[in-house]
Amino acid sequence: MEALREAKARLTVYVHPSNAADVRRAVARQLSALLFSYEDRFDGVLLAHEVKILSEKDLKDEKAVKGEKSVKDEKAVEDEKAVKDKKAVEGEKVKFRAKILNGLVPYFGVPVEATLLLFSPQPDMLLEGKVEMLGKESIHAIVLGVFSVAIMSEDIREKFKFKRKGDGGKFVSRSDKQHVIKRGSMIRFYVKRVDTEMNCHITGSLIPPHTGCMWWLSIHDPEYASEINSGRRMSRDIEMKVEQNEQEHRALNNEDSVVKSARPHKSRKRSVDER
C-alpha cells in the first residue's frame, strides 16, 4: 500500500526507575502507548515497531566510525558509575547508557534504535479499504481495520447506480453489472483529503481511473492486476503485524484500566458515619 512506509529512528525513551529491572519491556511499553494514533514527530500513525537498545559499545563503535574522539570528563565518569544497569542480551552482558534527570521524578533516558512501520496517507495517493456501510449519498470504508474513509456522492462516478436491494443496498456499474460495490467489498480509492486531527480520517474519491471494486479491477485492469500480484505477500505480512500490534495495544489499555479500577476508593458515607 502506497501510504505505508518504514522508517529508522534514533529515540530516547524515558523510563521510571521502578521499571529498571526490565528496561527492555518498559521501553516496548512506552512505544506501544503510541500505537494507532497520529504523531507529528513521525508524520504518520505508528503501526508497529522493532527496537534495539543501544549499549555503551554500540555508541562507542559509532563514534569510532565517524572519526570522533571519545572524551570522558569527570561528570561522565560519575554518571557511568551511577547508572550501571547490566542485563544479558543475546547471551552478552550489556551496559545500558542512561542518565538520571533532575526533578521530582528521576526518570532515566534510554537510547534506542527503532524500526517503525508508519501509515502516512497523503492527497493523490491510491489506497485500499473495506466497505463497512453505504447508502445513496455516501460510502464508508475502513483501511487496515483502523482508519475511517468517507466517499460522498459527488466523488462517486456517475456510471455507478445505487440499488436499494439486499444487505443495505449496493452500487452497480451501468457499463458492467459485475462491477459491484456493497458492504464487505474491498475497494480501491483516490485520497482527496486527510484530517490528522481526527487520527487520519480520509476523504476519498472513486472518480479517477484504477478505482472501484478490487475484485473487478484485478480482472479488468491489467495495471492493477500486475501491481497486486507483486505486492500481495508483503501486504499480508503487514496486515498480520498490524493485527498483532492492535491486539497488544488493546491488552495494554485493558491492563491500565484494571490497575485503575483496582485502586481503593474511600466511601464518603462511611467516613461521615465514622465521625
SULVENKA-V430750 format. One line per field, one symbol per residue. phi: phi as a letter, one per 20 degrees, with the letter a starting at -180 (. if undefined). psi: psi as a letter, one per 30 degrees, with the letter a starting at -180 (. if undefined). A space follows every 10 residues. Layout:
BEGIN
phi=???
psi=???
END
This chain:
BEGIN
phi=.feebdcdbd cddedfgfdf fcffffffff fffefmcfcf felrdfdbbc cdfeegffff ffffffneee ddefffffff ffdddebfcl ndeceeebdf efqfdefced fcddddeddc fcgnedccbd fdbbbfeacd ccdlmceecc cegfddgffe dececmenna dcffebffec cbfnfecdce eebcdffdlm fdddbdeffm cpffffffed dgffgfffff dfffffffff ffffffffff ffffffffff feffdfefff fffff
psi=kefklkkkkk ljkkkkffgf fieeeeeeee efffkgkkke ffhakkelkk kkkkleeeee eeeeefgkkj kjleeeeeee efiijkkkjh gkkkkkjkkk kkaejilkkj kljkjkjkji klkglklklk keklaeflkk lkkggekkkk jlefgkkffk kkkilbigll kkkffjffjk jlkfkklklk kelkjffhhh kkklkgellg lakeeeefef jeeeeeeeef geeeeeeeee eeeeeeeeee eeeeeeeeee ffkkkkkeee eeee.
END
